[in-house]
């Protein structure tokens, strides 16, 4: 049985079914989930039937596509409804998104700017989390700490149900950001335990650190910081008046959840970037087809592909914090003349220095960036193509920017139905070609982008590299001069020993606290880190390993329960620190190349590093 064939189950349903099991059945739950996964399923309308054995059937009734109550899962075995099968089916099914009635409730949005002397503004700045919210984040913290204690292999269905219960409670208490982080942890836990090839340990570290960090912030923050920690169930759209927009490009969007579509980027006369999207269930097939459908905005008849090269005049516009244009009834839009990338106002996007563009993009691509922070992760560069460079993860295209920065260009999606990979390989066969490109920043210790769009190599128009396919006839003379490609990525962080701390952070989530506690002496690693000018990283590694191995005993020599809160605090501090230093190394890598000998930019270990370490303590 593939869990994709099961209907999504609400988090509170899974948690309730697991909590109602006897201690004996809880021990058998993980084995039951595995066994149930091998059984055949049959769908009939809103009901999915699982053949448990020759005589027993398990039914999941999902009106509207979601199993919303515990009674909607029924079993025909003799122990039902107290059997393990119902809980196993809920644990094997994907987790449903929150219901609309909870998502639409107010979530403590940030107040409007007010005068300093306004008493209401002063009162808002002193607002703190309610006792119910503190209780909810305490439960989230405890559930996240339990995952760290057990590791992925030990975080079975019971541990996951505790996370789901805490997530449901947090959402009821108007804490959508923390609840979403908990659901992400559960999804990644299931992917890791199922051997999903798309699973990455770094993603799990980010999700778990987001969960613990948000839970900590809610319990200690006030005012605007508390509003950011609470998050928003739905991003609001605010009026933005009349806009004159110019199309830039269109990119296909394919998500891990099976959604597909496109996103078209446009720019205003003031240089602000906006998006018009159309994403729905359908996967890569829908992403390819929807590019030629009409844009859902006002009265325009343009398709997404056409809008990427044309323009719009919009009145009554509404815009979300991340730049998405609303398509409400009051929005009016008509087709207007576009602009070439070499004409104003679009040409101004390429005039900003790459280092400033990278710093701006990092504010939205950072692993723990505020979801409502806004900003764009796109970079606009003029480059000269050098050629293909082979890496451990595949082949990328090396290019040299006008400021002398060697940039590695990779594909945004490897799916063969999209044109990314074929176009990149064709461009790699034309060294010496000068192009104007648009890419998305990839945080790394060396300059790196996913290539999204470029000017046509012959100078006529633009290419949406995920949708349009280049031909060899479109490329210039292949006998153009070729520059030698550096064998390894450069940059101030290319040889940083920060990975020594990062791998211990990742090792904890994979194998649990016990595996880290058996490391023993890490003096050699900390000595190497200190020699690289990262004393805070060395101290964090020592504290993390010490906390993992520290266990107290009672008067009879028996081990006392481990201090999971202290260990979770040390791990969170290390995770946030490595992310802050990685962002600093990425920003430094985009600084322009200096002529002659010059010292490499130093990593601000004593600034953001120590600040992160101090603010993460619980």
Protein Blocks (a to p, Z undefined) as FASTA:
>chain_A
ZZklpccddfklmmmmmmmpcfklmmmmmmmmmmmmmpccddehjaccddfblmbccddd
dehhiafbfklpccfbfkbckbfklmmmmmmpccddddfklmmpcehiacddddfklmkl
mmmmmpccdfklmmmmmmmmmmmmmmmmnommlmcfklmmmmmmmmmmmmmnopaklmmm
mmmmmmmmmmmmnopakbcfklmmmmmmmmmmmmmmmmmggcjllmmmnopfbdcdddeb
jaddddfbdcddddfkopacdddddddfkopacddddddeeijmlmmmmmmpccdehjbf
bdfklmmmmccddehiacdfkopacfbfklccdddddddfkbcfklmmmmpcfklmmmmm
mmmmpmkbcfklgpafbdcdddddfbdcddfkbccdddddfkopacddddfbfcfkbmkl
mmmmmmmmmghiacdddddddddfbdcdddfbdcdfklpacddfklbccdfklpccfkbc
cddddfbdcdjklmccklmmmmmmmmmmmnojmlmmmnopaklmmmmmmmnopaklmmmm
mmmmmmmmpccddfkopacdddfklmmmmmmmmmmmmmmmmmmmmmmmmpccdehjdddd
dddfklmmmmmmmmmpZZ
